[in-house]
Amino acid sequence: MTSIPKKHPPHTLSLTVNGETHSFILGKGPNEVSPSHTLAQTLREKLGLTGTKISCDRGACGSCTVLLNGKAVFSCMLLTVECEGKEITTIEGLSDPKTGNLDPLQQSFIDHTAFQCGFCTPGIIMSTKALLNTNPSPTVDEVKEALSGNFCRCISHYHVLDAVMDVVKKEGNQ
Amino acid sequence: MTDYRFIGKSTPRKDARDIVTGKIKFINDVTIPNMLYGKVLRSPFPHALIKNIDTAEAMRIPGVEAVLTHKDVPEWMGGASPLHVRILDNKVRYVGDGVALVAAETEDICEEALRLIRVEYEPLPAVYDVEEALQPEAPRLYDMFPGNLMPPENRIFGPHTLQEVVIGDVDKGLEEADFIIEGYCTYENIPNPMPPEPPGVIAAWEGSDTLTVWSASQGPHMFKVALQKRMGSINLQSIGSPVGASYGSKFMSWQYVLPAAALAKATGRPVKFCYGKAEHLAAFTVRLGSRIYGKVGMKKDGTVTFVSGDWLVNTGAFSETAQAMVAVGCGEAQLMLRCRNWNLKPKVVCTNRTASGQIRGFGGQELKCALTPIITMGMEKAGLDPVDFFKKNYVKPGEDFYWRDGIRWVCRGIDFSAAIDRGAETFGWKEKWKGWLIPTSVKGAKRRGVGVGVHGNADVGEDVSEAFVRLDPNGTATIYSGLAEHGTGQRSSICKMVAEILQLPLERVSVTPTDSRVNPFELGPVGSRGTYAIGSAVIAAAEDAKRQLFERMAQKFNVLPEELETKDGTVYVKGRTETKIPWIKGMGYDSTCMGHGRFEPDFSQPNFMMIFTEVEVDTGTGKVELIRVVGATDVGQVIDPLSLTNQLNGCLGSAGIDSALFEETVFDTRLGRIMNPNMIDYKWRTFSELPEMEHVILETPFPSHRFHAIGVGEITPSPGPSAVLMAVSNAIGVRMNDYPLTPDKVLRALKKIATTKRRGKR
């Protein structure tokens, strides 16, 4: 006598991104999140949050940096399934969702033209945000160190440092 | 100096808010309904015949919509002139060359299908060295190129396209010389410009005759023209996206667009085709290899009496633009060196490595990096200060040169001596320069040295640009331009130009999307041509539109059109600002003024960049640290200060200065493979290793256009590498000509580790 296979309820996963909680079914189908998917893939492909960029896809360039419980992580190096129950913030979640007001960092990047092509900018802003979360008044060397995992090929580094230090100064931290 | 409302003032980039909020859509951020994904199966062999391909198993995977091989791709041709590269061929010519194409519902399914394609190869001997490739018995890449030698180009820049510098009489130069220097130098570390965004495209067909291509091209309109040449007379719409940087490399790249178009055609569905980073670094494009055997004559006072030599250019498997780059490089050599007698003969050679592309510095950087170290040996012999030498020999108004079109142009630009003096002063050159192969300072194992390099091109006025400017009655202006935004802020800068002419608030001026169906011809922002060439077309269109506006408004005031002025969407009689009439009162709600502008090529106003560098060499470890960089230029008039300094700071990146220090594509000549196609092993400068950076920017008006400005962005990295060689050589007291100056080479030069044989035959 063959046993009837028991039907398991589908495995689900919930992610909290920019303050909103999303539920996904784990699986290989087009509307499911695969256990092999990286957080970067899920953010971009399932949630349409394409502000998070994939460049090297191997944890070397920082383009995919997001905040996980306030800390900067490479979203290309995390599996989505590892992020269950964590608070994720992407570049899209940095401005005020109600008023649309920009984070002071974003405004400072605009004021200093702290980018050229802009591809690496979301990652740089998120890494900086993570630094300021733990160290609101960093020195310029601390900013450099915090951003040393963020690749920028146009060489907008100098303007980025001006933009960040301007925020540090304006916020009255230094 | 004129005080403008917008020009010369820092204004936020038009796209700034979208960039900092993540809203901006790069090509890989775009999806369109029913879209498939495409991937390439790549060759593991540097040179092989494909004996058999079996795609049956791959085709059986659910979600696979097409698998194409050399047997069934369209006969569209790429490569240089003459076109010689098929999309897929029955022969592969480098590790990473395309073998098969797959289109499927997801990228994961594509990857799975690639693994199931069975290929039988017959490996062939491969050749990587430019001189070995020229030997009669060398493996031949293309039947049509005996000796792997690309024929000289005689079309791209007209019938006289510059393919060598043969001027005057070298024998005479030999007689006149006080010193004759013979030297050999290579710039063959084939650095990668490595923009963060890998190349990507979406292709979609309507019926069988109309193709739409969305791509990160640096010149979407010119790309349309180029693709039509390769694909025959189809209807083609080229739509640009923001470019996640290019540095030249994504200007026109058929090698990923034609496969996408072939897959889209085969499946009848849109296909997105975006490279991963490993493909980007191992199977896209690197710099040309450059090797020079040169001979230079010099007088004691720094007069160059002749330059002769062989310039061996290694394209890898192909290069779309090598001959064009040779033409521009040959022109740029003359801008740097005033000399009556030349015999510089390039050879453009194919080898079995990944292709070479166009990169910031476009031939000139590749040439200069190999030629300048030979010239500096002459300066050393004559005991000349290199700053004085460059100042004496850089092209000046009234002097002539042969540009890429083979035509003799007379410089009617400006004298850059003031920029050189100010740059030297800011850097402290006089205090730091102690003579050839003498360090600036020695502190224990740390030795400092300084070096200087120069570059300039006459391409600021290259090629044609067209633009329309449309005035709407509500007091807004729209620029129709095919100008792509690739990081220089140029789309915002042309808005500033139009806002200045029409005296409109900047937010009332916008640019159309880069869609070739909407916009007139635009070559694209290359060769520093954005400010002069593109700017001139836009300025002319705005002036034309303003003229039409005044013609319509004149009757309202009962004056002649010339007596009118406009500000903030109103018109008034000059000097009588009390009566202002909004545009709509004269135009009505139901009309527009459409101004046309066109720029014709002008190679008479070269630009200029000098880079001063100071390095510190640790003679214990061999590590070279770049301490300080000072750039000096004269741009006529700054359009946007922050965008300009950004571009000048760009001298470090995009296979620029750092290609002298640590950037290289490491190529294994046993396997024909690139060993570092990832961003850990390919070295790049981080935030924590920034040198001090300062720029001297002069504004001596150019006779260019209304704002007397010219561009400089493209050339900023190019003077750097040879300046670094000079600085390191001076620091350690040993001449070093071997890019990049990694610690092992420095220690070898210091005889702290054993020497190895250098490349090169002679």
Interface residues (C-beta under 8 A of the other chain):
Chain A: P30 S34 R44 L49 T50 G51 T52 K53 I54 S55 C56 D57 R58 A60 C61 S63 T90 I91 E92 L94 S95 L102 Q106 Q107 F109 I110 D111 H112 T113 F115 Q116 C117 G118 F119 C120 T121 P122 I125 D141 V143 K144 E145 L147 S148 G149 N150 F151 C152 R153 C154 I155 S156 H157 Y158 H159 V160 L161
Chain B: S10 P12 R13 D15 A16 R17 I19 V20 T21 G22 K23 I24 K25 F26 N28 D29 E105 T106 D108 P193 M194 P195 P196 E197 P198 P242 V243 G244 A245 S246 Y247 G276 K277 H486 G487 T488 G489 D640 L642 S643 T645 N646 Q647 N649 G650 C651 L652 G653 S654 N678 M679 I680 W684 T686 F687 S688 L690 M693
